Amino acid sequence: MKLFHSILAIAAGAALAATASAKVLPPKPPKPETVQSYVLLDRTGSMSNIWDEALSSVNAYAESFAADAPGTEIAGADIKTAVTVAVFDYQDGMQFDVLRDKVDPTAWKKITNDEASPRGMTPLYDAIGKIITRAEADNPEKAVIVIMTDGLENSSREFTKQGAKAALDRAQARGWEVVFLGAEFASFNDAEAVGMASSKTMAVGQGRMNESMDALAQKARAYGKGAAPAVEFSAEDRAAADEEGVKQRQGGN
């Protein structure tokens, strides 16, 4: 019995010594929150007058996620994203071209007119279905899908209004955020027809797109971090975007 107690004492002493000599590791830094961004840009002919600004605003959106972006309200270091940009039109069939595929904003190369220029008609339902299908294939936990157009559906062949709505319903059921921007355009009948809430649609005036897309990136960043439950447009956002001015110039609901 004395021998057994001695063995136990030796084992306990060894365990204590091992514990005392073990290094205490510092806690691991928190893993950056992640949100994927998908920008769907209307490339149809009616975008010609605002095309340069539309491209510039898409670039501004991506660049706003860089950690060293000036004026960033929510620091970039604790949010991680990749940005996908696709353009669409109908010309000899549905055209859906991915210009940037899950690009880290710190490595962003500006999209230029050499890569895409306005043409064709507006297969909006087809384009919505395709961008959501692409996001589903990537399967991110959080996603922000930005649809920027200046016109109404007029040439879809693959997705009906009901099909596009079903795709949007799937995205929203996953907790993804979908917003609809009217580029110098204020009729949201198609957006409403596929289930877009008015809080997630906004008309953006010419000369205001860069500012509005930068602000949208900040909202996407906050959503990605969990600092905001959703991406929605406020009265201040609408004033900054000159939404009322667009309605007066172009009409719309």
Rosetta blueprint (number, residue, H / E / L):
1 M L
2 K H
3 L H
4 F H
5 H H
6 S H
7 I H
8 L H
9 A H
10 I H
11 A H
12 A H
13 G H
14 A H
15 A H
16 L H
17 A H
18 A H
19 T H
20 A H
21 S H
22 A L
23 K L
24 V L
25 L L
26 P L
27 P L
28 K L
29 P L
30 P L
31 K L
32 P L
33 E E
34 T E
35 V E
36 Q E
37 S E
38 Y E
39 V E
40 L E
41 L E
42 D E
43 R L
44 T L
45 G H
46 S H
47 M H
48 S H
49 N H
50 I H
51 W H
52 D H
53 E H
54 A H
55 L H
56 S H
57 S H
58 V H
59 N H
60 A H
61 Y H
62 A H
63 E H
64 S L
65 F L
66 A L
67 A L
68 D L
69 A L
70 P L
71 G L
72 T L
73 E L
74 I L
75 A L
76 G H
77 A H
78 D H
79 I E
80 K E
81 T E
82 A E
83 V E
84 T E
85 V E
86 A E
87 V E
88 F E
89 D E
90 Y E
91 Q L
92 D L
93 G L
94 M E
95 Q E
96 F E
97 D E
98 V E
99 L E
100 R E
101 D E
102 K E
103 V E
104 D L
105 P H
106 T H
107 A H
108 W L
109 K L
110 K L
111 I L
112 T L
113 N L
114 D L
115 E L
116 A L
117 S L
118 P L
119 R L
120 G L
121 M E
122 T L
123 P L
124 L H
125 Y H
126 D H
127 A H
128 I H
129 G H
130 K H
131 I H
132 I H
133 T H
134 R H
135 A H
136 E H
137 A H
138 D H
139 N L
140 P L
141 E L
142 K L
143 A E
144 V E
145 I E
146 V E
147 I E
148 M E
149 T E
150 D L
151 G L
152 L L
153 E L
154 N L
155 S L
156 S L
157 R L
158 E L
159 F L
160 T L
161 K H
162 Q H
163 G H
164 A H
165 K H
166 A H
167 A H
168 L H
169 D H
170 R H
171 A H
172 Q H
173 A H
174 R L
175 G L
176 W L
177 E E
178 V E
179 V E
180 F E
181 L E
182 G E
183 A E
184 E L
185 F L
186 A L
187 S L
188 F L
189 N H
190 D H
191 A H
192 E H
193 A H
194 V L
195 G L
196 M L
197 A L
198 S H
199 S H
200 K H
201 T E
202 M E
203 A E
204 V E
205 G L
206 Q L
207 G L
208 R L
209 M H
210 N H
211 E H
212 S H
213 M H
214 D H
215 A H
216 L H
217 A H
218 Q H
219 K H
220 A H
221 R H
222 A H
223 Y H
224 G H
225 K H
226 G L
227 A L
228 A L
229 P L
230 A L
231 V L
232 E L
233 F L
234 S L
235 A H
236 E H
237 D H
238 R H
239 A H
240 A H
241 A L
242 D L
243 E H
244 E H
245 G H
246 V H
247 K H
248 Q H
249 R H
250 Q H
251 G L
252 G L
253 N L
